Amino acid sequence: MPSPQKLKDLEVSCREHFTRIFETPPILSASAPGRVNLIGEHVDYQDGLVAPLAIDRHVVASAAPLQEKKALIWSSTSNQPPVVVDLNPNHPLKAPDAWANYIFGVIACYRAAGHDTGGLAIAIDSNLPSGAGLSSSAALESATALIVEEFSGNHLPAKERAQLCRKAEHQYAGVPCGIMDQMAVNCGLKDHALVIDCRTLEITPFTLPAELSMVVVDTKVKHSLADGEYAKRKNDCVKAAEILGTQMLRDTDIEQLKQKQNQLGNRLYRRAHHVVSEITRVKDFTAAMKSGNPKLAGSLMNASHASLRDDFEVSCPELNTLVEMAEKLEAIGSRMMGGGFGGSTINLVHSAKVNEFTDQLVKKCREEHGWTPEAFVVSAVDAATLSEFS
Ligand code: GLA
């Protein structure tokens, strides 16, 4: 299992990249973690409950202000010359590269909210894989947001920052995501998972027992369906809620679903069934964790996977294979995570068996299925932060 670059080293390397690319040192840097979600999938945009945590993999942004009203953006991932966008009010604020719109989107949304940055140069570095379902987009947005706040002199509370970042993702990256990822990245707490009520944004942290480890297993695939299908699932939920006479599926229950089963039809019934049952599973999962019953919590993770696979239809063969293999290797719980159609699974494993679990899973997958996933242990860390260079 290769260990990721440590956050301190990542900050140093980002600072060095900045100095080399822009021929001047940065004055500050922001680091934003990725997230995993233990349970509560595809419910955030129906006002549901989710249980994510910020993880020890980060996106780092180093920055300095510029005289000219331009944004110059460079990323170690693309390693191309900096993308340049004119920030003068008369110019349309849209970046030529898709990835850069995550950054410009944040700058633009802060400007629209009255927080102007002036010109700035930003260099991005990361040890958080993108496309793995670990919220590298929300991390990129949040690191940018912290820099924009510092340069504009307006500091927002973490939850407001999360909302602004989500707006940027909707408007500039064109992804109609919920609020879970941005909340986890901006409100993460070391050694804790968070139950987030996506209606009120109230957060209830809880700890995981030390004898349990969290293992991410990245399929390293992303099926082309991923983006369009997310919006379709969201629309299905809206239609189902309409038929059920409610704004959000959070406000209904399985009994009401059964009563309207005929009107809903097979597909919408199953979509709504996933959302309603998943919200209950989040409550049961946290209760099981609090009462020291990880076995029950693990079985709820597996039930969540089955529901996402069969009712919500957002899994894929590679994710299903990993979950089945994890069950055979005696994971306490295993499920797909994030939007679906690729990305990663999250697994709860006894800490004493974690090396054996990851080694066996990767080896067996290669031998029995002919492809090689990447498995790594993650731990819960604090939210995105800013550090100024002296
Ligand atoms: C993506 C979105 C989140 C959430 C998950 C599914 O990660 O960004 O808002 O909807 O999918 O739970």
Residues whose N, C-alpha, C, O or C-beta is under 5 A from the ligand:
A	BS01	GLA	G40 E41 H42 V43 D44 C177 G178 I179 M180 D181 G338 G339
